[in-house]
Each structure stands twice: as structure tokens, then as C-alpha cells.
Amino acid sequence: MGLFVRWLFLTGAILLASYVIDGIAVSGFFSAFLAAAILGVLNALLRPLLIILTLPINVLTLGLFTFVINAVLLMMASGVIGGFQVRDFWSAFWGAIIIAIVNWVTGSFISDTGRVGYIDMEKKEDGHWE
């Protein structure tokens, strides 16, 4: 269940990136859904290898080169899906940043089982929250 929920949020992140960035175009929800699937597979298979191969430059840039890797993977996914187009590298770069931010925010609220987590706080008699 958690994988499907994360897949849906990745689909929403791709749709958001296509709305915000002019160089990214998605023809519809189903194209974004397939693009999210392809991007997930590429992230699972190629991303670890690319991070290991580019480890020295990644260390020198304090991890910022990871966005370049994400942009390349986004461009690769656009080459596979017909209804998902990324015009150039910079569109892919900014799209990768938007997708990473959305995934980071949603990943902090969604557990592995697909449940949305929250903090349960109570106001005590002395006015403090606990």
C-alpha cells in the first residue's frame, strides 16, 4: 500500500513540475503515472550506480551533484514515455528539484505502510503543549 501511495505522490510531483516549468510537458494523468513508474524503476536500478560512479564530484559539491543525476534520470524517463516530454537539461534540473522537494515533504508524512503520520499533542493545564 505504501508503494502505491508514494507512486501517486510522485505522479502528483511530476504533474506539479509540468505545471511550474515550461520545458516539461505531460499530456495527462496516465502519462504522468507511467512516467512516475519509469522514474521509480530508474531510481531503483541506475541511481545507486550513478551515485557511486560520481562519488568524488558529489563529495566536492556537497551532494548537489545528485540533482544533476536526478535531472538525467528525468530526461531518460521522458525518452521512454511518449506523453511526457522534457525539453532541455535545465528544465529537467529544475523539475528534478521540484520533484525532490515534493518527495521529501510527502516522505516525511507517509510511512512504509502508506499511512499518513502526524504528531498528537495535548495542551496541558500550565499552557504548554506536550
Contact map, one row per residue, 1 for C-alpha under 8 A:
1111100000000000000000000000000000000000000000000000000000000000000000000000000000000000000000000000000000000000110000000000000000
1111110000000000000000000000000000000000000000000000000000000000000000000000000000000000000000000000000000000111111000000000000000
1111111000000000000000000000000000000000000000000000000000000000000000000000000000000000000000000000000000000001110000000000000000
1111111100000000000000000000000000000000000000000000000000000000000000000000000000000000000000000000000000000000010000000000000000
1111111110000000000000000000000000000000000000000000000000000000000000000000000000000000000000000000000000000000010000000000000000
0111111111000000000000000000000000000000000000000000000000000000000000000000000000000000000000000000000000100100010000000000000000
0011111111100000000000000000000010011001000000000000000000000000000000000000000000000000000000000000000000000000000000000000000000
0001111111110000000000000000000010000000000000000000000000000000000000000000000000000000000000000000000000000000000000000000000000
0000111111111000000000000000000000000000000000000000000000000000000000000000000000000000000000000000011001000000000000000000000000
0000011111111100000000000000000000010000000000000000000000000000000000000000000000000000000000000010011000000000000000000000000000
0000001111111110000000000000100110110000000000000000000000000000000000000000000000000000000000000000000000000000000000000000000000
0000000111111111000000000000000100000000000000000000000000000000000000000000000000000000000000000000000000000000000000000000000000
0000000011111111100000000000000000000000000000000000000000000000000000000000000000000000000000000110011000000000000000000000000000
0000000001111111110000000000000100110000000000000000000000000000000000000000000000000000000000100010000000000000000000000000000000
0000000000111111111000000100100100000000000000000000000000000000000000000000000000000000000000000000000000000000000000000000000000
0000000000011111111100000000000000000000000000000000000000000000000000000000000000000000000000000100000000000000000000000000000000
0000000000001111111110010000000000000000000000000000000000000000000000000000000000000000000000100110000000000000000000000000000000
0000000000000111111111111100000000000000000000000000000000000000000000000000000000000000000000100000000000000000000000000000000000
0000000000000011111111011000000000000000000000000000000000000000000000000000000000000000000000000000000000000000000000000000000000
0000000000000001111111000000000000000000000000000000000000000000000000000000000000000000000000000000000000000000000000000000000000
0000000000000000111111110000000000000000000000000000000000000000000000000000000000000000001001100000000000000000000000000000000000
0000000000000000011111111000000000000000000000000000000000000000000000000000000000000000001000000000000000000000000000000000000000
0000000000000000010011111000000000000000000000000000000000000000000000000000000000001111001100000000000000000000000000000000000000
0000000000000000111011111100000000000000000000000000000000000000000000000000000000011110001100100000000000000000000000000000000000
0000000000000000011001111110000000000000000000000000000000000000000000000000000000111100000000000000000000000000000000000000000000
0000000000000010010000011111101100000000000000000000000000000000000000000000000000111000000000000000000000000000000000000000000000
0000000000000000000000001111101100000000000000000000000000000000000000000000000000110000000000000000000000000000000000000000000000
0000000000000000000000000111111100000000000000000000000000000000000000000000000000100000000000000000000000000000000000000000000000
0000000000100010000000000111111110000000000000000000000000000000000000000000000000000000000000000000000000000000000000000000000000
0000000000000000000000000001111111000000000000000000000000000000000000000000000000000000000000000000000000000000000000000000000000
0000000000000000000000000111111111100000000000000000000000000000000000000000000011110000000000000000000000000000000000000000000000
0000000000110110000000000111111111110000000000000000000000000000000000000000000000110000000000000000000000000000000000000000000000
0000001100100000000000000000111111111000000000000000000000000000000000000000000000000000000000000000000000000000000000000000000000
0000000000000000000000000000011111111100000000000000000000000000000000000000000010000000000000000000000000000000000000000000000000
0000000000100100000000000000001111111110000000000000000000000000000000000000110010010000000000000000000000000000000000000000000000
0000001001100100000000000000000111111111000000000000000000000000000000000000000000000000000000000000000000000000000000000000000000
0000001000000000000000000000000011111111100000000000000000000000000000000000000000000000000000000000000000000000000000000000000000
0000000000000000000000000000000001111111110000000000000000000000000000000000100100000000000000000000000000000000000000000000000000
0000000000000000000000000000000000111111111000000000000000000000000000001100100000000000000000000000000000000000000000000000000000
0000001000000000000000000000000000011111111100000000000000000000000000000000000000000000000000000000000000000000000000000000000000
0000000000000000000000000000000000001111111110000000000000000000000000000000000000000000000000000000000000000000000000000000000000
0000000000000000000000000000000000000111111111100000000000000000000000001000100000000000000000000000000000000000000000000000000000
0000000000000000000000000000000000000011111111110000000000000000000000001000000000000000000000000000000000000000000000000000000000
0000000000000000000000000000000000000001111111110000000000000000000000000000000000000000000000000000000000000000000000000000000000
0000000000000000000000000000000000000000111111111000000000000000000000000000000000000000000000000000000000000000000000000000000000
0000000000000000000000000000000000000000011111111100000000000000000000000000000000000000000000000000000000000000000000000000000000
0000000000000000000000000000000000000000011111111110000000000000000011001000000000000000000000000000000000000000000000000000000000
0000000000000000000000000000000000000000001111111111000000000000000000000000000000000000000000000000000000000000000000000000000000
0000000000000000000000000000000000000000000011111111100000000000000000000000000000000000000000000000000000000000000000000000000000
0000000000000000000000000000000000000000000001111111110000000000000010000000000000000000000000000000000000000000000000000000000000
0000000000000000000000000000000000000000000000111111111001000000010010000000000000000000000000000000000000000000000000000000000000
0000000000000000000000000000000000000000000000011111111000000000000000000000000000000000000000000000000000000000000000000000000000
0000000000000000000000000000000000000000000000001111111000000000000000000000000000000000000000000000000000000000000000000000000000
0000000000000000000000000000000000000000000000000111111111000000000000000000000000000000000000000000000000000000000000000000000000
0000000000000000000000000000000000000000000000000011111111100000000000000000000000000000000000000000000000000000000000000000000000
0000000000000000000000000000000000000000000000000000011111110000000000000000000000000000000000000000000000000000000000000000000000
0000000000000000000000000000000000000000000000000000011111111000100000000000000000000000000000000000000000000000000000000000000000
0000000000000000000000000000000000000000000000000010011111111111110000000000000000000000000000000000000000000000000000000000000000
0000000000000000000000000000000000000000000000000000001111111110000000000000000000000000000000000000000000000000000000000000000000
0000000000000000000000000000000000000000000000000000000111111110000000000000000000000000000000000000000000000000000000000000000000
0000000000000000000000000000000000000000000000000000000011111111100000000000000000000000000000000000000000000000000000000000000000
0000000000000000000000000000000000000000000000000000000001111111100000000000000000000000000000000000000000000000000000000000000000
0000000000000000000000000000000000000000000000000000000001111111110000000000000000000000000000000000000000000000000000000000000000
0000000000000000000000000000000000000000000000000000000001001111111100000000000000000000000000000000000000000000000000000000000000
0000000000000000000000000000000000000000000000000000000011001111111110000000000000000000000000000000000000000000000000000000000000
0000000000000000000000000000000000000000000000000010000001000011111111000000000000000000000000000000000000000000000000000000000000
0000000000000000000000000000000000000000000000000000000000000001111111100000000000000000000010011000000000000000000000000000000000
0000000000000000000000000000000000000000000000000000000000000001111111110000000000000000000010000000000000000000000000000000000000
0000000000000000000000000000000000000000000000100110000000000000111111111000000000000000000000000000000000000000000000000000000000
0000000000000000000000000000000000000000000000100000000000000000011111111100000000000000000010010000000000000000000000000000000000
0000000000000000000000000000000000000000000000000000000000000000001111111110000000000000100111110000000000000000000000000000000000
0000000000000000000000000000000000000000000000000000000000000000000111111111000000000000100110000000000000000000000000000000000000
0000000000000000000000000000000000000010011000100000000000000000000011111111100000000000000000000000000000000000000000000000000000
0000000000000000000000000000000000000010000000000000000000000000000001111111110000000100000100010000000000000000000000000000000000
0000000000000000000000000000000000000000000000000000000000000000000000111111111000000100100100000000000000000000000000000000000000
0000000000000000000000000000000000000000000000000000000000000000000000011111111100000000000000000000000000000000000000000000000000
0000000000000000000000000000000000100110010000000000000000000000000000001111111110000000000000000000000000000000000000000000000000
0000000000000000000000000000000000100000000000000000000000000000000000000111111111011100000000000000000000000000000000000000000000
0000000000000000000000000000000000000000000000000000000000000000000000000011111111011000000000000000000000000000000000000000000000
0000000000000000000000000000000000000100000000000000000000000000000000000001111111000000000000000000000000000000000000000000000000
0000000000000000000000000000001001100000000000000000000000000000000000000000111111111000000000000000000000000000000000000000000000
0000000000000000000000000000001000000000000000000000000000000000000000000000011111111000000000000000000000000000000000000000000000
0000000000000000000000001111001100000000000000000000000000000000000000000000000011111000000000000000000000000000000000000000000000
0000000000000000000000011110001100100000000000000000000000000000000000000000011011111100000000000000000000000000000000000000000000
0000000000000000000000111100000000000000000000000000000000000000000000000000011011111110000000000000000000000000000000000000000000
0000000000000000000000111000000000000000000000000000000000000000000000000110010000011111101100000000000000000000000000000000000000
0000000000000000000000110000000000000000000000000000000000000000000000000000000000001111101100000000000000000000000000000000000000
0000000000000000000000100000000000000000000000000000000000000000000000000000000000000111111100000000000000000000000000000000000000
0000000000000000000000000000000000000000000000000000000000000000000000110010000000000111111110000000000000000000000000000000000000
0000000000000000000000000000000000000000000000000000000000000000000000000000000000000001111111000000000000000000000000000000000000
0000000000000000000011110000000000000000000000000000000000000000000000000000000000000111111111100000000000000000000000000000000000
0000000000000000000000110000000000000000000000000000000000000000000000110110000000000111111111110000000000000000000000000000000000
0000000000000000000000000000000000000000000000000000000000000000001101110000000000000000111111111000000000000000000000000000000000
0000000000000000000010000000000000000000000000000000000000000000000000100000000000000000011111111100000000000000000000000000000000
0000000000000100110010010000000000000000000000000000000000000000000000100000000000000000001111111110000000000000000000000000000000
0000000000000000000000000000000000000000000000000000000000000000001001100100000000000000000111111111000000000000000000000000000000
0000000000000000000000000000000000000000000000000000000000000000001000000000000000000000000011111111100000000000000000000000000000
0000000000001001100000000000000000000000000000000000000000000000000000000000000000000000000001111111110000000000000000000000000000
0000000001001100100000000000000000000000000000000000000000000000000000000000000000000000000000111111111000000000000000000000000000
0000000000000000000000000000000000000000000000000000000000000000000000000000000000000000000000011111111100000000000000000000000000
0000000000000000000000000000000000000000000000000000000000000000000000000000000000000000000000001111111110000000000000000000000000
0000000011001000000000000000000000000000000000000000000000000000000000000000000000000000000000000111111111000000000000000000000000
0000000011001000000000000000000000000000000000000000000000000000000000000000000000000000000000000011111111100000000000000000000000
0000000000000000000000000000000000000000000000000000000000000000000000000000000000000000000000000001111111110000000000000000000000
0000000000000000000000000000000000000000000000000000000000000000000000000000000000000000000000000000111111111000000000000000000000
0000000010000000000000000000000000000000000000000000000000000000000000000000000000000000000000000000011111111100000000000000000000
0000010000000000000000000000000000000000000000000000000000000000000000000000000000000000000000000000001111111110000000000000000000
0000000000000000000000000000000000000000000000000000000000000000000000000000000000000000000000000000000111111110000000000000000000
0000000000000000000000000000000000000000000000000000000000000000000000000000000000000000000000000000000011111110000111000000000000
0100010000000000000000000000000000000000000000000000000000000000000000000000000000000000000000000000000001111111111110000000000000
0100000000000000000000000000000000000000000000000000000000000000000000000000000000000000000000000000000000111111111110000000000000
0110000000000000000000000000000000000000000000000000000000000000000000000000000000000000000000000000000000000111111000000000000000
1110000000000000000000000000000000000000000000000000000000000000000000000000000000000000000000000000000000000111111000000000000000
1111110000000000000000000000000000000000000000000000000000000000000000000000000000000000000000000000000000000111111100000000000000
0100000000000000000000000000000000000000000000000000000000000000000000000000000000000000000000000000000000000111111110000000000000
0000000000000000000000000000000000000000000000000000000000000000000000000000000000000000000000000000000000001110011111000000000000
0000000000000000000000000000000000000000000000000000000000000000000000000000000000000000000000000000000000001110001111100000000000
0000000000000000000000000000000000000000000000000000000000000000000000000000000000000000000000000000000000001000000111110000000000
0000000000000000000000000000000000000000000000000000000000000000000000000000000000000000000000000000000000000000000011111000000000
0000000000000000000000000000000000000000000000000000000000000000000000000000000000000000000000000000000000000000000001111100000000
0000000000000000000000000000000000000000000000000000000000000000000000000000000000000000000000000000000000000000000000111110000011
0000000000000000000000000000000000000000000000000000000000000000000000000000000000000000000000000000000000000000000000011111000011
0000000000000000000000000000000000000000000000000000000000000000000000000000000000000000000000000000000000000000000000001111101111
0000000000000000000000000000000000000000000000000000000000000000000000000000000000000000000000000000000000000000000000000111111111
0000000000000000000000000000000000000000000000000000000000000000000000000000000000000000000000000000000000000000000000000011111100
0000000000000000000000000000000000000000000000000000000000000000000000000000000000000000000000000000000000000000000000000001111100
0000000000000000000000000000000000000000000000000000000000000000000000000000000000000000000000000000000000000000000000000011111110
0000000000000000000000000000000000000000000000000000000000000000000000000000000000000000000000000000000000000000000000000011111111
0000000000000000000000000000000000000000000000000000000000000000000000000000000000000000000000000000000000000000000000001111001111
0000000000000000000000000000000000000000000000000000000000000000000000000000000000000000000000000000000000000000000000001111000111
